[in-house]
Amino acid sequence: MTLVRIILSVLIPPLGVFLKVGLGGQFWLNILLTILGYVPGLVHAIWIISRSEPVAA
């Protein structure tokens, strides 16, 4: 499942974060980073997805 999230994050970074954490703060932060620039949103998305512990919303 992690590989699918990473592939989706390359296409649309907030989608991968949404699949990992839902509509929490990390999702909205990723939306903002993606609006400011694709690369910061992508880096943040991969960082969130690759974390082993669940992220609090």
Distance bins in CASP14 RR format, pairs under 12 A and 6 or more apart:
PFRMAT RR
TARGET T0000
AUTHOR 0000-0000-0000
RMODE 2
METHOD distances of the structure
MODEL  1
1 7 0 0 0 0 0 1 0 0 0 0 0
1 8 0 0 0 0 0 1 0 0 0 0 0
1 16 0 0 0 0 0 1 0 0 0 0 0
1 19 0 0 0 0 1 0 0 0 0 0 0
1 20 0 0 0 0 1 0 0 0 0 0 0
1 49 0 0 0 0 1 0 0 0 0 0 0
2 8 0 0 0 0 0 1 0 0 0 0 0
2 9 0 0 0 0 0 1 0 0 0 0 0
2 16 0 0 0 0 0 1 0 0 0 0 0
2 19 0 0 0 0 1 0 0 0 0 0 0
2 20 0 0 0 0 1 0 0 0 0 0 0
2 46 0 0 0 0 0 1 0 0 0 0 0
2 48 0 0 0 0 0 1 0 0 0 0 0
2 49 1 0 0 1 0 0 0 0 0 0 0
2 50 1 0 0 1 0 0 0 0 0 0 0
2 51 0 0 0 0 0 1 0 0 0 0 0
2 52 0 0 0 0 1 0 0 0 0 0 0
3 9 0 0 0 0 0 1 0 0 0 0 0
3 10 0 0 0 0 0 1 0 0 0 0 0
3 16 0 0 0 0 0 1 0 0 0 0 0
3 19 0 0 0 0 0 1 0 0 0 0 0
3 46 0 0 0 0 0 1 0 0 0 0 0
3 49 0 0 0 0 1 0 0 0 0 0 0
3 50 0 0 0 0 0 1 0 0 0 0 0
4 10 0 0 0 0 0 1 0 0 0 0 0
4 11 0 0 0 0 0 1 0 0 0 0 0
4 15 0 0 0 0 0 1 0 0 0 0 0
4 16 0 0 0 0 1 0 0 0 0 0 0
4 19 0 0 0 0 1 0 0 0 0 0 0
4 20 0 0 0 0 0 1 0 0 0 0 0
4 49 0 0 0 0 1 0 0 0 0 0 0
5 11 0 0 0 0 0 1 0 0 0 0 0
5 12 0 0 0 0 0 1 0 0 0 0 0
5 13 0 0 0 0 0 1 0 0 0 0 0
5 14 0 0 0 0 0 1 0 0 0 0 0
5 15 0 0 0 0 1 0 0 0 0 0 0
5 16 1 0 1 0 0 0 0 0 0 0 0
5 17 0 0 0 0 1 0 0 0 0 0 0
5 18 0 0 0 0 1 0 0 0 0 0 0
5 19 1 0 1 0 0 0 0 0 0 0 0
5 20 1 0 0 1 0 0 0 0 0 0 0
5 21 0 0 0 0 0 1 0 0 0 0 0
5 22 0 0 0 0 0 1 0 0 0 0 0
5 45 0 0 0 0 1 0 0 0 0 0 0
5 46 0 0 0 0 1 0 0 0 0 0 0
5 48 0 0 0 0 1 0 0 0 0 0 0
5 49 1 0 1 0 0 0 0 0 0 0 0
5 50 0 0 0 0 1 0 0 0 0 0 0
5 51 0 0 0 0 0 1 0 0 0 0 0
6 12 0 0 0 0 0 1 0 0 0 0 0
6 13 0 0 0 0 0 1 0 0 0 0 0
6 15 0 0 0 0 0 1 0 0 0 0 0
6 16 1 0 0 1 0 0 0 0 0 0 0
6 17 0 0 0 0 0 1 0 0 0 0 0
6 19 0 0 0 0 0 1 0 0 0 0 0
6 20 0 0 0 0 0 1 0 0 0 0 0
6 42 0 0 0 0 1 0 0 0 0 0 0
6 45 0 0 0 0 1 0 0 0 0 0 0
6 46 1 0 0 1 0 0 0 0 0 0 0
6 47 0 0 0 0 0 1 0 0 0 0 0
6 48 0 0 0 0 0 1 0 0 0 0 0
6 49 1 0 1 0 0 0 0 0 0 0 0
6 50 1 0 0 1 0 0 0 0 0 0 0
7 13 0 0 0 0 0 1 0 0 0 0 0
7 15 0 0 0 0 0 1 0 0 0 0 0
7 16 0 0 0 0 1 0 0 0 0 0 0
7 19 0 0 0 0 0 1 0 0 0 0 0
7 42 0 0 0 0 0 1 0 0 0 0 0
7 45 0 0 0 0 0 1 0 0 0 0 0
7 46 0 0 0 0 0 1 0 0 0 0 0
7 49 0 0 0 0 0 1 0 0 0 0 0
8 14 0 0 0 0 1 0 0 0 0 0 0
8 15 1 0 1 0 0 0 0 0 0 0 0
8 16 1 0 1 0 0 0 0 0 0 0 0
8 17 0 0 0 0 1 0 0 0 0 0 0
8 18 0 0 0 0 1 0 0 0 0 0 0
8 19 1 0 0 1 0 0 0 0 0 0 0
8 20 0 0 0 0 0 1 0 0 0 0 0
8 42 0 0 0 0 0 1 0 0 0 0 0
8 45 0 0 0 0 1 0 0 0 0 0 0
8 46 0 0 0 0 0 1 0 0 0 0 0
8 49 0 0 0 0 1 0 0 0 0 0 0
9 15 1 0 0 1 0 0 0 0 0 0 0
9 16 1 0 1 0 0 0 0 0 0 0 0
9 17 1 0 0 1 0 0 0 0 0 0 0
9 18 0 0 0 0 1 0 0 0 0 0 0
9 19 0 0 0 0 1 0 0 0 0 0 0
9 20 0 0 0 0 1 0 0 0 0 0 0
9 30 0 0 0 0 1 0 0 0 0 0 0
9 33 0 0 0 0 0 1 0 0 0 0 0
9 34 0 0 0 0 0 1 0 0 0 0 0
9 38 0 0 0 0 0 1 0 0 0 0 0
9 41 0 0 0 0 1 0 0 0 0 0 0
9 42 1 0 0 1 0 0 0 0 0 0 0
9 43 0 0 0 0 1 0 0 0 0 0 0
9 44 0 0 0 0 1 0 0 0 0 0 0
9 45 1 1 0 0 0 0 0 0 0 0 0
9 46 1 0 0 1 0 0 0 0 0 0 0
9 47 0 0 0 0 0 1 0 0 0 0 0
9 48 0 0 0 0 1 0 0 0 0 0 0
9 49 1 0 0 1 0 0 0 0 0 0 0
9 50 0 0 0 0 0 1 0 0 0 0 0
10 16 0 0 0 0 1 0 0 0 0 0 0
10 38 0 0 0 0 0 1 0 0 0 0 0
10 39 0 0 0 0 0 1 0 0 0 0 0
10 41 0 0 0 0 0 1 0 0 0 0 0
10 42 1 0 0 1 0 0 0 0 0 0 0
10 43 0 0 0 0 0 1 0 0 0 0 0
10 45 0 0 0 0 1 0 0 0 0 0 0
10 46 0 0 0 0 1 0 0 0 0 0 0
10 49 0 0 0 0 0 1 0 0 0 0 0
11 34 0 0 0 0 0 1 0 0 0 0 0
11 38 0 0 0 0 0 1 0 0 0 0 0
11 42 0 0 0 0 1 0 0 0 0 0 0
11 45 0 0 0 0 0 1 0 0 0 0 0
12 18 0 0 0 0 1 0 0 0 0 0 0
12 19 0 0 0 0 0 1 0 0 0 0 0
12 30 0 0 0 0 0 1 0 0 0 0 0
12 31 0 0 0 0 0 1 0 0 0 0 0
12 34 0 0 0 0 1 0 0 0 0 0 0
12 38 0 0 0 0 1 0 0 0 0 0 0
12 41 0 0 0 0 0 1 0 0 0 0 0
12 42 0 0 0 0 1 0 0 0 0 0 0
12 45 0 0 0 0 1 0 0 0 0 0 0
13 19 0 0 0 0 0 1 0 0 0 0 0
13 20 0 0 0 0 0 1 0 0 0 0 0
13 26 0 0 0 0 0 1 0 0 0 0 0
13 27 0 0 0 0 0 1 0 0 0 0 0
13 29 0 0 0 0 0 1 0 0 0 0 0
13 30 1 0 1 0 0 0 0 0 0 0 0
13 31 0 0 0 0 1 0 0 0 0 0 0
13 32 0 0 0 0 0 1 0 0 0 0 0
13 33 1 0 0 1 0 0 0 0 0 0 0
13 34 1 0 1 0 0 0 0 0 0 0 0
13 35 0 0 0 0 0 1 0 0 0 0 0
13 36 0 0 0 0 0 1 0 0 0 0 0
13 37 0 0 0 0 1 0 0 0 0 0 0
13 38 1 0 0 1 0 0 0 0 0 0 0
13 39 0 0 0 0 1 0 0 0 0 0 0
13 40 0 0 0 0 1 0 0 0 0 0 0
13 41 1 0 1 0 0 0 0 0 0 0 0
13 42 1 0 1 0 0 0 0 0 0 0 0
13 43 0 0 0 0 1 0 0 0 0 0 0
13 44 1 0 0 1 0 0 0 0 0 0 0
13 45 1 1 0 0 0 0 0 0 0 0 0
13 46 0 0 0 0 1 0 0 0 0 0 0
13 47 0 0 0 0 0 1 0 0 0 0 0
13 48 0 0 0 0 1 0 0 0 0 0 0
13 49 0 0 0 0 1 0 0 0 0 0 0
14 20 0 0 0 0 0 1 0 0 0 0 0
14 21 0 0 0 0 0 1 0 0 0 0 0
14 22 0 0 0 0 0 1 0 0 0 0 0
14 23 0 0 0 0 0 1 0 0 0 0 0
14 24 0 0 0 0 0 1 0 0 0 0 0
14 25 0 0 0 0 0 1 0 0 0 0 0
14 26 0 0 0 0 1 0 0 0 0 0 0
14 27 1 0 0 1 0 0 0 0 0 0 0
14 28 0 0 0 0 1 0 0 0 0 0 0
14 29 0 0 0 0 1 0 0 0 0 0 0
14 30 1 0 1 0 0 0 0 0 0 0 0
14 31 1 0 1 0 0 0 0 0 0 0 0
14 32 0 0 0 0 1 0 0 0 0 0 0
14 33 0 0 0 0 1 0 0 0 0 0 0
14 34 1 0 1 0 0 0 0 0 0 0 0
14 35 0 0 0 0 1 0 0 0 0 0 0
14 38 0 0 0 0 0 1 0 0 0 0 0
14 41 1 0 0 1 0 0 0 0 0 0 0
14 42 0 0 0 0 0 1 0 0 0 0 0
14 44 0 0 0 0 1 0 0 0 0 0 0
14 45 1 0 0 1 0 0 0 0 0 0 0
14 48 0 0 0 0 0 1 0 0 0 0 0
14 49 0 0 0 0 0 1 0 0 0 0 0
15 21 0 0 0 0 0 1 0 0 0 0 0
15 22 0 0 0 0 0 1 0 0 0 0 0
15 27 0 0 0 0 1 0 0 0 0 0 0
15 30 0 0 0 0 1 0 0 0 0 0 0
15 31 0 0 0 0 0 1 0 0 0 0 0
15 34 0 0 0 0 0 1 0 0 0 0 0
15 41 0 0 0 0 0 1 0 0 0 0 0
15 42 0 0 0 0 0 1 0 0 0 0 0
15 45 0 0 0 0 1 0 0 0 0 0 0
15 48 0 0 0 0 0 1 0 0 0 0 0
15 49 0 0 0 0 0 1 0 0 0 0 0
16 22 0 0 0 0 1 0 0 0 0 0 0
16 26 0 0 0 0 0 1 0 0 0 0 0
16 27 0 0 0 0 1 0 0 0 0 0 0
16 30 0 0 0 0 1 0 0 0 0 0 0
16 31 0 0 0 0 0 1 0 0 0 0 0
16 34 0 0 0 0 0 1 0 0 0 0 0
16 41 0 0 0 0 0 1 0 0 0 0 0
16 42 0 0 0 0 0 1 0 0 0 0 0
16 44 0 0 0 0 0 1 0 0 0 0 0
16 45 1 0 1 0 0 0 0 0 0 0 0
16 46 0 0 0 0 1 0 0 0 0 0 0
16 47 0 0 0 0 0 1 0 0 0 0 0
16 48 0 0 0 0 1 0 0 0 0 0 0
16 49 1 0 0 1 0 0 0 0 0 0 0
16 50 0 0 0 0 0 1 0 0 0 0 0
17 23 0 0 0 0 1 0 0 0 0 0 0
17 24 0 0 0 0 1 0 0 0 0 0 0
17 25 0 0 0 0 1 0 0 0 0 0 0
17 26 1 0 1 0 0 0 0 0 0 0 0
17 27 1 0 1 0 0 0 0 0 0 0 0
17 28 0 0 0 0 1 0 0 0 0 0 0
17 29 0 0 0 0 1 0 0 0 0 0 0
17 30 1 0 1 0 0 0 0 0 0 0 0
17 31 0 0 0 0 1 0 0 0 0 0 0
17 32 0 0 0 0 0 1 0 0 0 0 0
17 33 0 0 0 0 1 0 0 0 0 0 0
17 34 0 0 0 0 1 0 0 0 0 0 0
17 41 0 0 0 0 1 0 0 0 0 0 0
17 42 0 0 0 0 0 1 0 0 0 0 0
17 43 0 0 0 0 0 1 0 0 0 0 0
17 44 1 0 0 1 0 0 0 0 0 0 0
17 45 1 0 1 0 0 0 0 0 0 0 0
17 46 0 0 0 0 1 0 0 0 0 0 0
17 47 0 0 0 0 1 0 0 0 0 0 0
17 48 1 0 1 0 0 0 0 0 0 0 0
17 49 1 0 0 1 0 0 0 0 0 0 0
17 50 0 0 0 0 0 1 0 0 0 0 0
17 51 0 0 0 0 0 1 0 0 0 0 0
17 55 0 0 0 0 1 0 0 0 0 0 0
17 57 0 0 0 0 0 1 0 0 0 0 0
18 24 0 0 0 0 1 0 0 0 0 0 0
18 25 0 0 0 0 0 1 0 0 0 0 0
18 26 0 0 0 0 1 0 0 0 0 0 0
18 27 1 0 1 0 0 0 0 0 0 0 0
18 28 0 0 0 0 0 1 0 0 0 0 0
18 29 0 0 0 0 0 1 0 0 0 0 0
18 30 0 0 0 0 1 0 0 0 0 0 0
18 31 0 0 0 0 1 0 0 0 0 0 0
18 34 0 0 0 0 0 1 0 0 0 0 0
18 45 0 0 0 0 1 0 0 0 0 0 0
18 48 0 0 0 0 0 1 0 0 0 0 0
18 49 0 0 0 0 0 1 0 0 0 0 0
18 55 0 0 0 0 0 1 0 0 0 0 0
18 57 0 0 0 0 0 1 0 0 0 0 0
19 26 0 0 0 0 0 1 0 0 0 0 0
19 27 0 0 0 0 1 0 0 0 0 0 0
19 30 0 0 0 0 0 1 0 0 0 0 0
19 45 0 0 0 0 0 1 0 0 0 0 0
19 48 0 0 0 0 0 1 0 0 0 0 0
19 49 0 0 0 0 1 0 0 0 0 0 0
20 26 1 0 0 1 0 0 0 0 0 0 0
20 27 0 0 0 0 1 0 0 0 0 0 0
20 30 0 0 0 0 1 0 0 0 0 0 0
20 44 0 0 0 0 0 1 0 0 0 0 0
20 45 0 0 0 0 1 0 0 0 0 0 0
20 46 0 0 0 0 0 1 0 0 0 0 0
20 47 0 0 0 0 0 1 0 0 0 0 0
20 48 1 0 1 0 0 0 0 0 0 0 0
20 49 1 0 1 0 0 0 0 0 0 0 0
20 50 0 0 0 0 1 0 0 0 0 0 0
20 51 0 0 0 0 1 0 0 0 0 0 0
20 52 0 0 0 0 0 1 0 0 0 0 0
20 53 0 0 0 0 0 1 0 0 0 0 0
20 54 0 0 0 0 1 0 0 0 0 0 0
20 55 1 0 0 1 0 0 0 0 0 0 0
20 57 0 0 0 0 0 1 0 0 0 0 0
21 27 1 0 1 0 0 0 0 0 0 0 0
21 28 0 0 0 0 0 1 0 0 0 0 0
21 29 0 0 0 0 0 1 0 0 0 0 0
21 30 0 0 0 0 1 0 0 0 0 0 0
21 44 0 0 0 0 0 1 0 0 0 0 0
21 45 0 0 0 0 0 1 0 0 0 0 0
21 47 0 0 0 0 0 1 0 0 0 0 0
21 48 1 0 0 1 0 0 0 0 0 0 0
21 49 0 0 0 0 1 0 0 0 0 0 0
21 51 0 0 0 0 1 0 0 0 0 0 0
21 53 0 0 0 0 0 1 0 0 0 0 0
21 54 1 0 0 1 0 0 0 0 0 0 0
21 55 1 0 1 0 0 0 0 0 0 0 0
21 56 0 0 0 0 1 0 0 0 0 0 0
21 57 1 0 0 1 0 0 0 0 0 0 0
22 28 0 0 0 0 0 1 0 0 0 0 0
22 30 0 0 0 0 0 1 0 0 0 0 0
22 31 0 0 0 0 0 1 0 0 0 0 0
22 48 0 0 0 0 0 1 0 0 0 0 0
22 54 0 0 0 0 0 1 0 0 0 0 0
22 55 0 0 0 0 1 0 0 0 0 0 0
22 56 0 0 0 0 0 1 0 0 0 0 0
22 57 1 0 0 1 0 0 0 0 0 0 0
23 29 0 0 0 0 0 1 0 0 0 0 0
23 30 0 0 0 0 0 1 0 0 0 0 0
23 31 0 0 0 0 0 1 0 0 0 0 0
23 57 1 0 0 1 0 0 0 0 0 0 0
24 30 0 0 0 0 1 0 0 0 0 0 0
24 31 0 0 0 0 0 1 0 0 0 0 0
24 48 0 0 0 0 0 1 0 0 0 0 0
24 54 0 0 0 0 0 1 0 0 0 0 0
24 55 0 0 0 0 1 0 0 0 0 0 0
24 56 0 0 0 0 1 0 0 0 0 0 0
24 57 1 1 0 0 0 0 0 0 0 0 0
25 31 0 0 0 0 1 0 0 0 0 0 0
25 32 0 0 0 0 1 0 0 0 0 0 0
25 33 0 0 0 0 0 1 0 0 0 0 0
25 44 0 0 0 0 0 1 0 0 0 0 0
25 48 0 0 0 0 0 1 0 0 0 0 0
25 55 0 0 0 0 1 0 0 0 0 0 0
25 56 0 0 0 0 1 0 0 0 0 0 0
25 57 1 0 0 1 0 0 0 0 0 0 0
26 32 0 0 0 0 0 1 0 0 0 0 0
26 33 0 0 0 0 0 1 0 0 0 0 0
26 41 0 0 0 0 0 1 0 0 0 0 0
26 44 0 0 0 0 1 0 0 0 0 0 0
26 45 0 0 0 0 1 0 0 0 0 0 0
26 47 0 0 0 0 1 0 0 0 0 0 0
26 48 1 0 1 0 0 0 0 0 0 0 0
26 49 0 0 0 0 0 1 0 0 0 0 0
26 51 0 0 0 0 1 0 0 0 0 0 0
26 54 0 0 0 0 0 1 0 0 0 0 0
26 55 1 0 1 0 0 0 0 0 0 0 0
26 56 0 0 0 0 1 0 0 0 0 0 0
26 57 1 0 0 1 0 0 0 0 0 0 0
27 33 0 0 0 0 0 1 0 0 0 0 0
27 34 0 0 0 0 0 1 0 0 0 0 0
27 41 0 0 0 0 0 1 0 0 0 0 0
27 44 0 0 0 0 0 1 0 0 0 0 0
27 45 0 0 0 0 1 0 0 0 0 0 0
27 48 0 0 0 0 1 0 0 0 0 0 0
27 55 0 0 0 0 1 0 0 0 0 0 0
27 57 0 0 0 0 1 0 0 0 0 0 0
28 34 0 0 0 0 0 1 0 0 0 0 0
28 35 0 0 0 0 0 1 0 0 0 0 0
28 44 0 0 0 0 0 1 0 0 0 0 0
28 57 0 0 0 0 0 1 0 0 0 0 0
29 35 0 0 0 0 0 1 0 0 0 0 0
29 36 0 0 0 0 0 1 0 0 0 0 0
29 40 0 0 0 0 0 1 0 0 0 0 0
29 41 0 0 0 0 1 0 0 0 0 0 0
29 44 1 0 0 1 0 0 0 0 0 0 0
29 45 0 0 0 0 0 1 0 0 0 0 0
29 47 0 0 0 0 0 1 0 0 0 0 0
29 48 0 0 0 0 1 0 0 0 0 0 0
29 55 0 0 0 0 0 1 0 0 0 0 0
29 57 0 0 0 0 0 1 0 0 0 0 0
30 36 0 0 0 0 0 1 0 0 0 0 0
30 37 0 0 0 0 0 1 0 0 0 0 0
30 38 0 0 0 0 0 1 0 0 0 0 0
30 40 0 0 0 0 1 0 0 0 0 0 0
30 41 1 0 1 0 0 0 0 0 0 0 0
30 42 0 0 0 0 1 0 0 0 0 0 0
30 43 0 0 0 0 1 0 0 0 0 0 0
30 44 1 0 1 0 0 0 0 0 0 0 0
30 45 1 0 1 0 0 0 0 0 0 0 0
30 46 0 0 0 0 0 1 0 0 0 0 0
30 47 0 0 0 0 1 0 0 0 0 0 0
30 48 1 0 0 1 0 0 0 0 0 0 0
30 49 0 0 0 0 0 1 0 0 0 0 0
30 55 0 0 0 0 0 1 0 0 0 0 0
31 37 0 0 0 0 0 1 0 0 0 0 0
31 40 0 0 0 0 0 1 0 0 0 0 0
31 41 0 0 0 0 1 0 0 0 0 0 0
31 44 0 0 0 0 0 1 0 0 0 0 0
31 45 0 0 0 0 0 1 0 0 0 0 0
32 40 0 0 0 0 1 0 0 0 0 0 0
32 41 0 0 0 0 1 0 0 0 0 0 0
32 44 0 0 0 0 1 0 0 0 0 0 0
33 39 0 0 0 0 1 0 0 0 0 0 0
33 40 1 0 1 0 0 0 0 0 0 0 0
33 41 1 1 0 0 0 0 0 0 0 0 0
33 42 0 0 0 0 1 0 0 0 0 0 0
33 43 0 0 0 0 1 0 0 0 0 0 0
33 44 1 0 1 0 0 0 0 0 0 0 0
33 45 0 0 0 0 1 0 0 0 0 0 0
33 46 0 0 0 0 0 1 0 0 0 0 0
33 47 0 0 0 0 0 1 0 0 0 0 0
33 48 0 0 0 0 0 1 0 0 0 0 0
34 40 1 0 0 1 0 0 0 0 0 0 0
34 41 1 0 1 0 0 0 0 0 0 0 0
34 42 1 0 0 1 0 0 0 0 0 0 0
34 43 0 0 0 0 0 1 0 0 0 0 0
34 44 0 0 0 0 1 0 0 0 0 0 0
34 45 0 0 0 0 1 0 0 0 0 0 0
35 41 0 0 0 0 1 0 0 0 0 0 0
36 42 0 0 0 0 0 1 0 0 0 0 0
36 43 0 0 0 0 0 1 0 0 0 0 0
36 44 0 0 0 0 0 1 0 0 0 0 0
37 43 0 0 0 0 0 1 0 0 0 0 0
37 44 0 0 0 0 0 1 0 0 0 0 0
38 44 0 0 0 0 0 1 0 0 0 0 0
38 45 0 0 0 0 0 1 0 0 0 0 0
39 45 0 0 0 0 0 1 0 0 0 0 0
39 46 0 0 0 0 0 1 0 0 0 0 0
40 46 0 0 0 0 0 1 0 0 0 0 0
40 47 0 0 0 0 0 1 0 0 0 0 0
41 47 0 0 0 0 1 0 0 0 0 0 0
41 48 0 0 0 0 1 0 0 0 0 0 0
41 49 0 0 0 0 0 1 0 0 0 0 0
42 48 0 0 0 0 0 1 0 0 0 0 0
42 49 0 0 0 0 0 1 0 0 0 0 0
43 49 0 0 0 0 0 1 0 0 0 0 0
43 50 0 0 0 0 0 1 0 0 0 0 0
44 50 0 0 0 0 0 1 0 0 0 0 0
44 51 0 0 0 0 0 1 0 0 0 0 0
44 55 0 0 0 0 0 1 0 0 0 0 0
45 51 0 0 0 0 0 1 0 0 0 0 0
45 55 0 0 0 0 0 1 0 0 0 0 0
47 55 0 0 0 0 0 1 0 0 0 0 0
48 54 0 0 0 0 0 1 0 0 0 0 0
48 55 1 0 0 1 0 0 0 0 0 0 0
48 56 0 0 0 0 0 1 0 0 0 0 0
48 57 0 0 0 0 0 1 0 0 0 0 0
49 55 0 0 0 0 1 0 0 0 0 0 0
END
